[in-house]
Amino acid sequence: MSTITILHNPRCSKSRQTLNLLEENGINPDIVKYLDTPPTFDELKAIITKLGISPRDLLRKGEEEYKTLNLKNDSLSDDEVIKTMVSHPKLIERPIVIHGNQAKIGRPPESVLDIL
């Protein structure tokens, strides 16, 4: 059985709810506090591929950094958007649960059950 990992922010209620949901289902995931230990460029690119979304779809558009770094700018390449998220992990939507070659954003938390 492949490992289940959660990119987790303990201060985020959705992230806490998703972790609790996993634990209630008997799953003890590897917990990555991604604000303390951000994913590398290659790791984040792989996660985005597993999510099946574009890098822009993973951006937290309500964060101040989104505005100050002008991430609304459509001329930025996917790689530039990923590099920015690696440098500013607060911009990464959370939580993300990864299981094998699949990943899901826990919004709502129950959506992660689809990949388990």
All heavy atoms as an XYZ file, in Angstrom:
918
protein
N       0.842     -1.192      0.000
C       0.000      0.000      0.000
C       0.881      1.246      0.000
O       1.857      1.331      0.729
C      -0.888     -0.005      1.252
C      -1.758      1.200      1.341
S      -3.176      0.868      2.382
C      -3.597      2.519      2.788
N       0.531      2.201     -0.859
C       1.346      3.407     -0.937
C       1.024      4.343      0.226
O      -0.062      4.324      0.786
C       1.140      4.108     -2.272
O      -0.209      4.469     -2.427
N       2.001      5.155      0.547
C       1.885      6.102      1.641
C       0.887      7.201      1.293
O       0.776      7.609      0.144
C       3.258      6.749      1.906
O       4.198      5.713      2.148
C       3.222      7.674      3.091
N       0.185      7.659      2.298
C      -0.724      8.791      2.131
C      -0.089      9.980      2.839
O       0.341      9.878      3.986
C      -2.115      8.471      2.700
C      -2.727      7.318      1.901
C      -3.008      9.709      2.673
C      -3.999      6.765      2.476
N      -0.013     11.094      2.121
C       0.626     12.295      2.641
C      -0.375     13.436      2.604
O      -1.188     13.524      1.689
C       1.852     12.664      1.763
O       2.752     11.558      1.742
C       2.579     13.885      2.300
N      -0.299     14.300      3.614
C      -1.120     15.513      3.605
C      -0.199     16.718      3.721
O       0.684     16.750      4.585
C      -2.189     15.506      4.731
C      -3.065     16.771      4.665
C      -1.571     15.338      6.099
C      -4.280     16.767      5.588
N      -0.367     17.679      2.800
C       0.280     18.976      2.939
C      -0.644     19.781      3.833
O      -1.783     20.089      3.457
C       0.464     19.651      1.575
C       1.781     19.359      0.865
C       1.960     17.891      0.589
C       1.919     20.179     -0.388
N      -0.164     20.084      5.024
C      -1.017     20.510      6.135
C      -0.566     21.851      6.697
O       0.623     22.119      6.821
C      -0.918     19.420      7.218
C      -1.726     19.669      8.451
N      -3.082     19.861      8.432
C      -1.362     19.732      9.754
C      -3.519     20.032      9.683
N      -2.482     19.967     10.491
N      -1.553     22.673      7.032
C      -1.323     23.897      7.786
C      -2.187     23.796      9.034
O      -3.408     23.912      8.953
C      -1.707     25.129      6.962
C      -1.549     26.416      7.740
O      -1.286     26.416      8.938
N      -1.726     27.533      7.071
N      -1.564     23.555     10.202
C      -2.341     23.354     11.432
C      -3.248     24.535     11.794
O      -4.212     24.371     12.524
C      -1.284     23.154     12.515
C      -0.004     22.937     11.810
C      -0.138     23.458     10.418
N      -2.958     25.737     11.272
C      -3.787     26.901     11.590
C      -5.010     27.009     10.689
O      -5.856     27.869     10.902
C      -2.964     28.178     11.505
C      -2.001     28.309     12.686
C      -1.212     29.551     12.581
N      -0.319     29.430     11.426
C       0.775     30.127     11.253
N       1.124     31.031     12.123
N       1.526     29.930     10.201
N      -5.113     26.145      9.681
C      -6.234     26.192      8.735
C      -7.305     25.199      9.168
O      -7.030     24.009      9.342
C      -5.722     25.856      7.338
S      -7.013     25.570      6.130
N      -8.540     25.670      9.309
C      -9.616     24.786      9.783
C      -9.888     23.659      8.790
O     -10.108     22.515      9.195
C     -10.890     25.578     10.059
O     -11.377     26.166      8.867
N      -9.874     23.944      7.481
C     -10.118     22.885      6.487
C      -9.011     21.840      6.537
O      -9.257     20.642      6.373
C     -10.191     23.461      5.069
C     -11.399     24.328      4.831
C     -12.651     23.499      4.661
C     -13.830     24.356      4.294
N     -14.974     24.179      5.153
N      -7.801     22.281      6.773
C      -6.671     21.359      6.865
C      -6.829     20.465      8.105
O      -6.654     19.249      8.029
C      -5.366     22.162      6.925
O      -4.266     21.378      6.579
N      -7.200     21.051      9.220
C      -7.420     20.263     10.445
C      -8.575     19.287     10.259
O      -8.501     18.129     10.665
C      -7.690     21.187     11.637
C      -6.480     21.963     12.100
C      -6.696     22.636     13.452
N      -7.916     23.430     13.525
C      -8.000     24.717     13.217
N      -6.954     25.378     12.798
N      -9.155     25.351     13.330
N      -9.666     19.753      9.618
C     -10.827     18.879      9.387
C     -10.447     17.703      8.489
O     -10.881     16.570      8.717
C     -11.960     19.670      8.738
C     -12.631     20.661      9.655
C     -13.546     21.624      8.899
O     -13.853     21.425      7.731
N     -13.963     22.684      9.578
N      -9.637     17.967      7.468
C      -9.226     16.905      6.543
C      -8.349     15.886      7.262
O      -8.543     14.673      7.102
C      -8.502     17.497      5.326
O      -9.389     18.421      4.673
C      -8.081     16.416      4.342
N      -7.412     16.358      8.079
C      -6.561     15.448      8.842
C      -7.410     14.601      9.791
O      -7.233     13.384      9.880
C      -5.490     16.232      9.605
C      -4.535     15.398     10.448
C      -3.790     14.359      9.601
C      -3.541     16.299     11.170
N      -8.364     15.225     10.476
C      -9.251     14.476     11.381
C     -10.046     13.423     10.621
O     -10.219     12.299     11.096
C     -10.204     15.422     12.115
C      -9.512     16.235     13.192
O      -8.444     15.874     13.659
N     -10.114     17.347     13.552
N     -10.535     13.773      9.446
C     -11.308     12.845      8.625
C     -10.458     11.631      8.239
O     -10.922     10.487      8.313
C     -11.814     13.561      7.365
C     -12.691     12.742      6.438
C     -14.010     12.379      7.107
C     -12.953     13.524      5.158
N      -9.217     11.872      7.855
C      -8.318     10.761      7.517
C      -8.142      9.853      8.732
O      -8.252      8.628      8.634
C      -6.958     11.285      7.039
C      -6.951     12.007      5.690
C      -5.581     12.643      5.450
C      -7.308     11.070      4.558
N      -7.857     10.473      9.887
C      -7.622      9.691     11.105
C      -8.866      8.918     11.518
O      -8.770      7.773     11.958
C      -7.109     10.610     12.218
C      -5.696     11.111     11.930
C      -5.216     12.203     12.869
O      -6.047     12.841     13.563
O      -3.991     12.418     12.907
N     -10.056      9.525     11.347
C     -11.305      8.830     11.667
C     -11.513      7.606     10.773
O     -12.215      6.670     11.144
C     -12.501      9.783     11.500
C     -12.627     10.803     12.599
C     -13.620     11.902     12.255
O     -14.313     11.807     11.221
O     -13.685     12.878     13.032
N     -10.899      7.627      9.588
C     -11.000      6.511      8.657
C      -9.818      5.548      8.796
O      -9.552      4.749      7.898
C     -11.113      7.029      7.214
C     -12.518      7.479      6.899
O     -13.364      6.682      6.528
N     -12.792      8.769      7.080
N      -9.113      5.640      9.933
C      -8.026      4.714     10.220
C      -6.749      4.976      9.434
O      -5.893      4.106      9.334
N      -6.616      6.169      8.871
C      -5.441      6.507      8.083
C      -4.547      7.420      8.900
O      -4.991      8.440      9.428
C      -5.860      7.187      6.760
C      -6.667      6.197      5.925
C      -4.640      7.705      5.998
C      -7.474      6.841      4.834
N      -3.286      7.038      9.008
C      -2.304      7.829      9.719
C      -1.324      8.387      8.685
O      -0.299      7.783      8.413
C      -1.593      6.945     10.753
C      -0.743      7.754     11.699
O      -0.806      8.978     11.718
N       0.070      7.060     12.465
N      -1.671      9.532      8.070
C      -0.865     10.026      6.952
C       0.466     10.622      7.390
O       0.627     11.019      8.548
C      -1.755     11.122      6.357
C      -2.496     11.657      7.540
C      -2.748     10.451      8.415
N       1.401     10.681      6.446
C       2.603     11.478      6.661
C       2.149     12.930      6.597
O       1.462     13.326      5.647
C       3.634     11.224      5.563
C       4.310      9.860      5.705
O       4.194      9.244      6.783
O       4.955      9.434      4.736
N       2.518     13.695      7.610
C       2.087     15.092      7.670
C       3.258     15.982      7.286
O       4.315     15.928      7.906
C       1.585     15.451      9.084
C       0.382     14.572      9.451
C       1.229     16.932      9.170
C      -0.041     14.662     10.905
N       3.059     16.771      6.237
C       4.071     17.729      5.802
C       3.532     19.122      6.088
O       2.539     19.542      5.485
C       4.386     17.581      4.292
C       5.365     18.657      3.839
C       4.912     16.199      3.984
N       4.156     19.806      7.037
C       3.774     21.190      7.325
C       4.469     22.044      6.263
O       5.584     22.505      6.448
C       4.179     21.571      8.739
C       3.390     20.813      9.785
C       3.793     21.211     11.180
C       3.027     20.388     12.196
N       3.520     20.640     13.553
N       3.768     22.225      5.156
C       4.390     22.782      3.962
C       4.823     24.242      4.118
O       5.650     24.715      3.349
C       3.468     22.620      2.744
C       2.255     23.502      2.806
C       2.250     24.736      2.168
C       1.143     23.136      3.522
C       1.150     25.559      2.245
C       0.048     23.947      3.597
C       0.059     25.165      2.965
O      -1.017     25.982      3.056
N       4.302     24.957      5.112
C       4.781     26.319      5.342
C       6.182     26.291      5.949
O       6.989     27.183      5.702
C       3.828     27.100      6.256
C       2.449     27.406      5.667
C       1.581     28.108      6.703
C       2.558     28.234      4.400
N       6.479     25.247      6.745
C       7.804     25.077      7.347
C       8.757     24.376      6.378
O       9.950     24.658      6.353
C       7.719     24.242      8.635
C       6.837     24.895      9.684
O       6.718     26.140      9.681
O       6.253     24.165     10.497
N       8.224     23.419      5.623
C       9.024     22.619      4.689
C       8.320     22.639      3.331
O       7.599     21.702      2.984
C       9.130     21.161      5.199
O       9.490     21.178      6.571
C      10.163     20.377      4.406
N       8.514     23.725      2.566
C       7.807     23.811      1.287
C       8.289     22.737      0.308
O       9.440     22.307      0.371
C       8.167     25.209      0.758
C       8.937     25.899      1.810
C       9.334     24.887      2.837
N       7.405     22.320     -0.588
C       7.830     21.360     -1.605
C       8.847     22.015     -2.544
O       8.845     23.239     -2.705
C       6.533     21.028     -2.347
C       5.607     22.161     -2.068
C       6.013     22.728     -0.741
N       9.691     21.195     -3.144
C      10.609     21.707     -4.160
C       9.807     21.992     -5.423
O       8.649     21.583     -5.546
C      11.706     20.682     -4.484
O      11.083     19.539     -5.101
C      12.488     20.262     -3.249
N      10.453     22.621     -6.377
C       9.799     22.900     -7.658
C       9.300     21.604     -8.286
O       8.143     21.506     -8.693
C      10.785     23.616     -8.607
C      10.235     23.828     -9.974
C       9.467     24.950    -10.264
C      10.468     22.910    -10.992
C       8.939     25.141    -11.538
C       9.949     23.091    -12.268
C       9.190     24.217    -12.534
N      10.174     20.589     -8.337
C       9.792     19.317     -8.966
C       8.673     18.618     -8.196
O       7.780     18.023     -8.799
C      11.004     18.388     -9.098
C      11.983     18.883    -10.162
O      11.567     19.652    -11.070
O      13.167     18.508    -10.090
N       8.731     18.674     -6.858
C       7.673     18.053     -6.051
C       6.330     18.735     -6.295
O       5.308     18.064     -6.482
C       8.021     18.125     -4.556
C       9.145     17.205     -4.151
C       9.679     17.486     -2.737
O       9.467     18.603     -2.214
O      10.327     16.599     -2.190
N       6.341     20.064     -6.319
C       5.080     20.785     -6.520
C       4.545     20.558     -7.932
O       3.341     20.378     -8.113
C       5.262     22.280     -6.236
C       3.970     23.101     -6.210
C       2.962     22.522     -5.213
C       4.263     24.547     -5.883
N       5.432     20.509     -8.901
C       4.998     20.252    -10.281
C       4.343     18.865    -10.375
O       3.306     18.693    -11.018
C       6.198     20.353    -11.227
C       5.802     20.450    -12.671
C       6.991     20.835    -13.543
C       6.520     21.124    -14.940
N       7.540     21.776    -15.743
N       4.937     17.882     -9.688
C       4.376     16.524     -9.678
C       3.015     16.505     -8.977
O       2.087     15.823     -9.427
C       5.344     15.556     -9.001
N       2.874     17.248     -7.892
C       1.596     17.315     -7.167
C       0.525     17.926     -8.065
O      -0.604     17.424     -8.138
C       1.758     18.117     -5.857
C       2.601     17.325     -4.851
C       0.396     18.477     -5.265
C       3.083     18.146     -3.661
N       0.875     18.985     -8.778
C      -0.081     19.639     -9.672
C      -0.526     18.671    -10.766
O      -1.707     18.600    -11.110
C       0.531     20.938    -10.245
C       0.658     21.969     -9.121
C      -0.312     21.483    -11.404
C       1.524     23.165     -9.447
N       0.420     17.877    -11.281
C       0.088     16.860    -12.286
C      -0.872     15.835    -11.699
O      -1.868     15.463    -12.332
C       1.370     16.173    -12.807
O       2.199     17.176    -13.408
C       1.060     15.091    -13.819
N      -0.611     15.388    -10.467
C      -1.489     14.413     -9.817
C      -2.878     14.996     -9.565
O      -3.873     14.270     -9.600
C      -0.872     13.944     -8.493
C       0.343     13.070     -8.690
C       1.003     12.716     -7.362
C       2.279     11.916     -7.616
N       2.897     11.454     -6.384
N      -2.940     16.301     -9.295
C      -4.228     16.960     -9.073
C      -4.996     17.112    -10.389
O      -6.222     17.248    -10.378
C      -4.020     18.347     -8.451
C      -3.633     18.379     -6.972
C      -3.124     19.755     -6.581
C      -4.808     17.971     -6.099
N      -4.268     17.128    -11.504
C      -4.913     17.292    -12.803
C      -5.432     18.708    -13.036
O      -6.455     18.904    -13.686
N      -4.723     19.688    -12.471
C      -5.133     21.086    -12.604
C      -3.953     21.899    -13.130
O      -2.836     21.399    -13.224
C      -5.631     21.669    -11.257
C      -4.522     21.647    -10.203
C      -6.870     20.922    -10.769
C      -4.887     22.301     -8.880
N      -4.216     23.165    -13.418
C      -3.116     24.047    -13.813
C      -2.517     24.657    -12.544
O      -3.198     24.744    -11.505
C      -3.624     25.151    -14.735
O      -4.228     26.180    -13.988
N      -1.260     25.100    -12.615
C      -0.660     25.739    -11.435
C      -1.499     26.906    -10.908
O      -1.627     27.071     -9.695
C       0.702     26.203    -11.949
C       1.032     25.221    -13.024
C      -0.284     24.931    -13.691
N      -2.089     27.661    -11.796
C      -2.915     28.809    -11.355
C      -4.107     28.364    -10.515
O      -4.563     29.093     -9.638
C      -3.420     29.597    -12.555
C      -2.338     30.411    -13.196
C      -2.891     31.337    -14.270
N      -1.811     32.148    -14.783
C      -1.335     33.229    -14.173
N      -1.850     33.631    -13.049
N      -0.342     33.909    -14.708
N      -4.620     27.158    -10.797
C      -5.761     26.646    -10.039
C      -5.388     26.303     -8.599
O      -6.276     26.091     -7.764
C      -6.347     25.401    -10.714
C      -6.986     25.721    -12.051
O      -7.405     26.881    -12.270
O      -7.066     24.806    -12.895
N      -4.095     26.232     -8.309
C      -3.635     25.904     -6.954
C      -3.310     27.163     -6.149
O      -3.028     27.092     -4.970
C      -2.409     24.981     -7.035
C      -1.976     24.286     -5.760
C      -3.101     23.414     -5.199
C      -0.750     23.430     -6.004
N      -3.364     28.309     -6.791
C      -3.040     29.568     -6.105
C      -4.166     30.009     -5.183
O      -5.340     29.960     -5.548
C      -2.807     30.681     -7.130
C      -1.464     30.719     -7.822
C      -1.514     31.718     -8.973
C      -0.354     31.082     -6.853
N      -3.772     30.470     -4.004
C      -4.730     31.091     -3.076
C      -4.814     32.572     -3.460
O      -3.943     33.359     -3.097
C      -4.261     30.926     -1.632
C      -4.343     29.492     -1.153
C      -3.829     29.347      0.272
N      -4.538     30.191      1.210
C      -5.702     29.885      1.803
N      -6.269     28.730      1.562
N      -6.257     30.713      2.642
N      -5.848     32.906     -4.190
C      -5.951     34.252     -4.760
C      -6.296     35.323     -3.723
O      -6.157     36.517     -3.988
C      -6.955     34.250     -5.913
C      -6.449     33.389     -7.067
C      -7.500     33.133     -8.120
C      -6.991     32.264     -9.236
N      -6.660     30.900     -8.863
N      -6.717     34.922     -2.542
C      -7.049     35.893     -1.502
C      -5.857     36.345     -0.676
O      -5.977     37.274      0.124
N      -4.708     35.704     -0.867
C      -3.522     36.065     -0.082
C      -2.940     37.395     -0.566
O      -2.956     37.698     -1.761
C      -2.449     34.975     -0.193
C      -2.840     33.654      0.431
C      -3.016     33.696      1.940
O      -2.475     34.610      2.598
O      -3.708     32.812      2.469
N      -2.390     38.159      0.365
C      -1.784     39.451      0.035
C      -0.670     39.291     -1.013
O      -0.538     40.101     -1.925
C      -1.234     40.103      1.310
C      -0.743     41.521      1.113
C      -1.810     42.478      0.602
O      -2.987     42.355      0.994
O      -1.464     43.353     -0.220
N       0.110     38.195     -0.887
C       1.207     37.950     -1.832
C       0.696     37.816     -3.270
O       1.398     38.162     -4.206
C       1.999     36.678     -1.470
C       2.862     36.816     -0.258
C       2.156     36.435      1.040
O       0.900     36.432      1.080
O       2.863     36.156      2.016
N      -0.514     37.291     -3.432
C      -1.090     37.152     -4.770
C      -1.163     38.515     -5.452
O      -0.828     38.663     -6.622
C      -2.480     36.509     -4.697
C      -3.111     36.286     -6.047
C      -2.787     35.168     -6.813
C      -4.022     37.198     -6.574
C      -3.367     34.953     -8.059
C      -4.604     36.998     -7.821
C      -4.271     35.874     -8.556
O      -4.825     35.680     -9.791
N      -1.580     39.511     -4.662
C      -1.703     40.862     -5.209
C      -0.325     41.514     -5.370
O      -0.014     42.060     -6.431
C      -2.590     41.709     -4.301
C      -4.031     41.225     -4.230
C      -4.820     41.989     -3.171
C      -6.120     41.313     -2.831
N      -5.963     40.223     -1.864
N       0.493     41.454     -4.316
C       1.778     42.165     -4.357
C       2.740     41.573     -5.388
O       3.558     42.298     -5.944
C       2.450     42.190     -2.971
O       2.647     40.859     -2.523
C       1.633     42.953     -1.955
N       2.619     40.282     -5.671
C       3.504     39.649     -6.655
C       2.887     39.656     -8.063
O       3.444     39.073     -8.986
C       3.822     38.206     -6.233
C       4.595     38.076     -4.918
C       4.645     36.632     -4.459
C       6.012     38.636     -5.084
N       1.735     40.313     -8.191
C       1.066     40.470     -9.489
C       0.832     39.122    -10.180
O       1.109     38.951    -11.370
C       1.868     41.418    -10.391
C       1.053     41.886    -11.587
O      -0.176     41.921    -11.538
N       1.728     42.229    -12.660
N       0.317     38.155     -9.426
C       0.106     36.821     -9.980
C      -1.126     36.736    -10.876
O      -1.347     35.718    -11.529
C       0.037     35.790     -8.853
C       1.368     35.608     -8.132
C       1.196     34.757     -6.894
C       2.404     35.015     -9.057
N      -1.901     37.812    -10.920
C      -3.031     37.852    -11.844
C      -2.530     37.991    -13.288
O      -3.253     37.723    -14.233
C      -3.928     39.037    -11.471
C      -5.323     38.945    -11.988
C      -6.160     40.065    -11.400
C      -7.613     39.832    -11.756
N      -8.471     40.829    -11.139
N      -1.270     38.380    -13.430
C      -0.635     38.584    -14.732
C      -0.636     37.284    -15.538
O       0.060     36.337    -15.204
C       0.797     39.095    -14.490
C       1.591     39.291    -15.758
O       1.144     38.941    -16.858
N       2.775     39.848    -15.600
N      -1.420     37.260    -16.619
C      -1.559     36.052    -17.439
C      -0.306     35.697    -18.236
O      -0.235     34.607    -18.789
C      -2.739     36.203    -18.409
C      -4.066     36.114    -17.700
O      -4.122     35.520    -16.608
O      -5.063     36.642    -18.242
N       0.641     36.616    -18.321
C       1.836     36.320    -19.114
C       2.837     35.447    -18.357
O       3.800     34.956    -18.951
C       2.518     37.617    -19.571
O       3.061     38.300    -18.462
N       2.618     35.231    -17.063
C       3.504     34.353    -16.300
C       3.324     32.914    -16.780
O       2.206     32.436    -16.925
C       3.194     34.417    -14.801
C       3.495     35.732    -14.089
C       2.957     35.680    -12.663
C       4.979     36.015    -14.089
N       4.439     32.217    -16.976
C       4.371     30.815    -17.393
C       3.996     29.934    -16.206
O       4.093     30.354    -15.049
C       5.724     30.365    -17.953
O       6.667     30.253    -16.894
N       3.563     28.706    -16.502
C       3.259     27.757    -15.430
C       4.464     27.581    -14.516
O       4.325     27.548    -13.293
C       2.842     26.401    -16.015
C       1.415     26.419    -16.562
O       0.708     27.440    -16.386
O       1.019     25.412    -17.159
N       5.658     27.453    -15.105
C       6.857     27.268    -14.287
C       7.117     28.473    -13.386
O       7.527     28.314    -12.236
C       8.086     26.994    -15.168
C       8.110     25.557    -15.696
O       7.203     24.759    -15.343
O       9.042     25.229    -16.460
N       6.851     29.678    -13.886
C       7.033     30.873    -13.054
C       6.038     30.873    -11.896
O       6.394     31.238    -10.767
C       6.864     32.136    -13.900
C       8.026     32.381    -14.850
C       7.763     33.512    -15.828
O       6.666     33.550    -16.438
O       8.666     34.347    -15.976
N       4.815     30.447    -12.160
C       3.800     30.377    -11.100
C       4.228     29.348    -10.052
O       4.148     29.607     -8.842
C       2.411     30.041    -11.689
C       1.400     29.757    -10.584
C       1.913     31.181    -12.585
N       4.719     28.189    -10.485
C       5.174     27.146     -9.546
C       6.348     27.654     -8.719
O       6.378     27.485     -7.494
C       5.534     25.847    -10.296
C       4.275     25.246    -10.937
C       6.197     24.837     -9.353
C       4.554     24.108    -11.908
N       7.316     28.302     -9.355
C       8.485     28.842     -8.627
C       8.034     29.836     -7.561
O       8.571     29.849     -6.445
C       9.457     29.528     -9.594
C      10.271     28.566    -10.408
C      11.177     29.299    -11.394
C      11.835     28.298    -12.321
N      12.414     28.917    -13.513
N       7.042     30.652     -7.897
C       6.533     31.625     -6.929
C       5.884     30.920     -5.743
O       6.095     31.310     -4.590
C       5.537     32.591     -7.613
O       6.195     33.229     -8.711
C       5.043     33.640     -6.635
N       5.120     29.853     -5.998
C       4.490     29.111     -4.894
C       5.541     28.436     -4.012
O       5.365     28.375     -2.791
C       3.505     28.080     -5.434
C       2.202     28.688     -5.907
S       0.927     27.464     -6.263
C       1.376     26.956     -7.905
N       6.622     27.954     -4.607
C       7.691     27.329     -3.816
C       8.349     28.379     -2.911
O       8.633     28.116     -1.742
C       8.729     26.644     -4.740
C       9.968     26.241     -3.967
C       8.108     25.431     -5.421
N       8.548     29.590     -3.461
C       9.157     30.678     -2.680
C       8.206     31.270     -1.647
O       8.634     31.811     -0.642
C       9.605     31.809     -3.614
O      10.533     31.346     -4.544
N       6.909     31.167     -1.925
C       5.871     31.737     -1.053
C       4.804     30.664     -0.824
O       3.693     30.747     -1.373
C       5.244     32.979     -1.695
C       6.231     34.056     -2.015
N       6.587     35.034     -1.121
C       6.964     34.285     -3.136
C       7.479     35.830     -1.674
N       7.732     35.389     -2.898
N       5.113     29.648      0.000
C       4.199     28.503      0.149
C       2.817     28.867      0.675
O       1.868     28.113      0.500
C       4.944     27.561      1.096
C       5.967     28.398      1.768
C       6.314     29.500      0.817
N       2.671     30.038      1.281
C       1.359     30.484      1.749
C       0.370     30.576      0.585
O      -0.838     30.498      0.762
C       1.530     31.865      2.399
C       0.331     32.363      3.132
C       0.530     33.825      3.477
C       0.598     34.034      4.962
N       0.656     35.452      5.317
N       0.897     30.703     -0.633
C       0.056     30.818     -1.831
C      -0.528     29.481     -2.287
O      -1.383     29.444     -3.156
C       0.870     31.431     -2.983
C       1.202     32.907     -2.839
C       2.291     33.307     -3.820
C      -0.046     33.746     -3.047
N      -0.037     28.376     -1.729
C      -0.499     27.041     -2.140
C      -1.824     26.724     -1.453
O      -1.926     26.782     -0.217
C       0.550     25.960     -1.790
C       1.881     26.259     -2.476
C       0.040     24.564     -2.164
C       3.039     25.358     -2.005
N      -2.833     26.388     -2.256
C      -4.134     26.000     -1.692
C      -3.943     24.771     -0.807
O      -3.105     23.912     -1.092
C      -5.126     25.689     -2.829
C      -6.535     25.422     -2.337
C      -7.131     26.586     -1.575
O      -7.683     27.492     -2.223
O      -7.059     26.587     -0.328
N      -4.713     24.683      0.243
C      -4.543     23.602      1.207
C      -5.895     23.088      1.651
O      -6.889     23.788      1.466
C      -3.741     24.121      2.398
C      -4.497     25.274      3.101
C      -3.690     25.889      4.212
N      -4.438     26.990      4.799
C      -4.173     28.262      4.609
N      -3.206     28.641      3.843
N      -4.908     29.176      5.207
N      -5.888     21.948      2.268
C      -4.826     20.938      2.342
C      -4.815     20.100      1.061
O      -5.796     20.063      0.326
C      -5.272     20.074      3.525
C      -6.775     20.122      3.436
C      -7.112     21.527      2.950
N      -3.698     19.454      0.819
C      -3.594     18.543     -0.322
C      -3.264     17.163      0.226
O      -2.321     17.014      0.996
C      -2.495     18.978     -1.309
C      -2.762     20.394     -1.823
C      -2.405     17.975     -2.476
C      -1.617     20.978     -2.629
N      -4.057     16.179     -0.168
C      -3.794     14.790      0.212
C      -3.280     14.076     -1.033
O      -3.856     14.194     -2.111
C      -5.056     14.104      0.771
C      -4.812     12.619      1.017
C      -5.488     14.789      2.064
N      -2.169     13.357     -0.852
C      -1.529     12.644     -1.955
C      -1.521     11.158     -1.629
O      -1.114     10.763     -0.533
C      -0.084     13.147     -2.162
C      -0.092     14.665     -2.365
C       0.581     12.433     -3.337
C       1.197     15.335     -2.003
N      -1.971     10.361     -2.601
C      -1.997      8.909     -2.434
C      -1.604      8.297     -3.775
O      -2.372      8.383     -4.740
C      -3.389      8.459     -2.001
C      -3.505      6.990     -1.768
N      -4.601      6.266     -2.178
C      -2.673      6.094     -1.183
C      -4.434      5.000     -1.845
N      -3.271      4.877     -1.253
N      -0.407      7.709     -3.818
C       0.067      7.122     -5.067
C       0.182      8.183     -6.144
O       0.789      9.227     -5.937
N      -0.447      7.928     -7.297
C      -0.354      8.893     -8.390
C      -1.574      9.818     -8.448
O      -1.859     10.407     -9.478
C      -0.162      8.169     -9.736
C      -1.343      7.289    -10.083
O      -2.278      7.149     -9.294
N      -1.314      6.694    -11.249
N      -2.274      9.930     -7.315
C      -3.441     10.804     -7.243
C      -3.270     11.807     -6.111
O      -2.594     11.532     -5.124
C      -4.704      9.997     -6.982
C      -5.064      9.023     -8.086
C      -6.347      8.287     -7.736
O      -6.410      7.602     -6.724
N      -7.369      8.451     -8.558
N      -3.919     12.944     -6.272
C      -3.934     13.950     -5.210
C      -5.280     14.667     -5.274
O      -5.939     14.697     -6.312
C      -2.790     14.933     -5.387
N      -5.663     15.224     -4.136
C      -6.948     15.920     -4.053
C      -6.796     17.055     -3.044
O      -6.170     16.899     -2.004
C      -8.003     14.920     -3.564
C      -9.407     15.266     -3.888
C      -9.725     14.939     -5.319
C     -11.209     14.819     -5.514
N     -11.617     14.821     -6.867
N      -7.414     18.185     -3.360
C      -7.468     19.302     -2.416
C      -8.647     19.055     -1.488
O      -9.738     18.724     -1.951
C      -7.624     20.641     -3.164
C      -6.413     20.889     -4.072
C      -7.804     21.789     -2.167
C      -6.568     22.063     -5.016
N      -8.436     19.196     -0.202
C      -9.481     18.924      0.787
C     -10.454     20.066      0.966
O     -10.630     20.570      2.072
N     -11.096     20.474     -0.090
C     -12.123     21.515     -0.049
C     -13.286     21.033     -0.880
O     -13.208     21.143     -2.095
C     -11.563     22.839     -0.584
C     -10.557     23.406      0.374
C     -10.011     24.741     -0.067
N      -9.145     25.246      0.971
C      -9.540     25.985      2.003
N     -10.790     26.319      2.118
N      -8.690     26.389      2.908
N     -14.299     20.464     -0.295
C     -14.477     20.173      1.132
C     -13.615     18.982      1.552
O     -13.173     18.201      0.708
C     -15.969     19.837      1.229
C     -16.290     19.229     -0.094
C     -15.439     19.994     -1.090
N     -13.384     18.832      2.851
C     -12.521     17.751      3.335
C     -12.911     16.372      2.809
O     -12.040     15.562      2.483
C     -12.673     17.833      4.856
C     -12.982     19.281      5.115
C     -13.829     19.717      3.943
N     -14.208     16.120      2.662
C     -14.673     14.786      2.238
C     -14.207     14.424      0.836
O     -14.167     13.255      0.467
C     -16.213     14.715      2.290
C     -16.801     14.865      3.670
C     -16.777     16.306      4.195
O     -16.729     17.271      3.401
O     -16.778     16.467      5.433
N     -13.826     15.412      0.037
C     -13.414     15.140     -1.343
C     -12.166     14.267     -1.405
O     -11.953     13.556     -2.381
C     -13.198     16.433     -2.121
O     -12.104     17.152     -1.603
N     -11.348     14.273     -0.344
C     -10.124     13.461     -0.371
C     -10.419     11.964     -0.284
O      -9.587     11.149     -0.661
C      -9.109     13.865      0.733
C      -8.762     15.353      0.619
C      -9.607     13.534      2.118
N     -11.608     11.616      0.187
C     -11.951     10.200      0.315
C     -12.003      9.520     -1.059
O     -11.847      8.308     -1.148
C     -13.280     10.040      1.055
C     -13.293     10.561      2.495
C     -14.698     10.438      3.093
C     -12.272      9.831      3.367
N     -12.197     10.309     -2.119
C     -12.261      9.758     -3.472
C     -10.983      9.040     -3.901
O     -11.028      8.186     -4.775
C     -12.542     10.869     -4.498
C     -13.905     11.508     -4.314
O     -14.747     10.936     -3.587
O     -14.133     12.583     -4.904
N      -9.844      9.421     -3.326
C      -8.568      8.834     -3.778
C      -8.013      7.794     -2.805
O      -6.912      7.297     -3.018
C      -7.518      9.923     -4.072
C      -7.146     10.694     -2.807
C      -7.997     10.862     -5.172
C      -5.910     11.563     -2.934
N      -8.762      7.483     -1.769
C      -8.226      6.560     -0.756
C      -8.656      5.127     -1.025
O      -9.599      4.845     -1.685
C      -8.683      6.986      0.631
C      -8.294      8.410      1.002
C      -8.815      8.752      2.380
C      -6.793      8.611      0.950
